Structures are given as structure tokens and as C-alpha cells.
């Protein structure tokens, strides 16, 4: 749980620095992220899923020892399309999940909603 708490805090630290309202954690978006990660693990294909209410999604994978919450956020902010839900003031809700595999890989998925 500490990983998800840090991910939320890193998102909100960025939002504070931009004078944007902070994200509120949304358990439904978190549950959706868990389901979407299960699908990714079963198909072995990283692909964006549907997020209701005109929501958006970010996904990143890497080695567990290198891909920390702040690194994931920096990667998303460095890409125009992935930065949108983090930077746009209309997005208010956040729900994320992650999956570690036996090869020390991690996949992080965050859903954003207005």
C-alpha cells in the first residue's frame, strides 16, 4: 500500500507545484486499474483500456528496482499525451494499481477521471 500512497503523493506534489487542485483517490478507478492489469498480465500485451466518464489512463513497465512512483510520473510528464490527465485541471480523480512479476518487473497503471 505504501507504493500507491507514494504514487498519489507524487501526483499531488506535482499538482501543488502547478497550483492545480489535488487528486482525490477513487477506489472504483483503483479497482478498474487492478482488473486492467490482470488483463495485461493474462494477454502479455500492454495496451490502454477504457476508462469511463471520459477518463484517461497511463501505463508504464520497467525493472522494479528502477521504476519508482516518482520515476513513473516523470516519464508520463515527459510525454505530451500522457501528461494531459496529470496537468489538466478538469481531471480530479485518480486510481492506480501495480503488478510485480517473478522477473523483478513492475507495471504501473493509473486511471484519471474528471
Secondary structure by P-SEA (a helix, b strand, c coil): caaaaaaaaaaaaaaaaaccccccccaaaaaaaaaaaaaaaaaccbbbbbbcccccbbbbbcccccccaaaaaaaaaaccccccccccccccbbbbccccccccbbbbbbbbcc
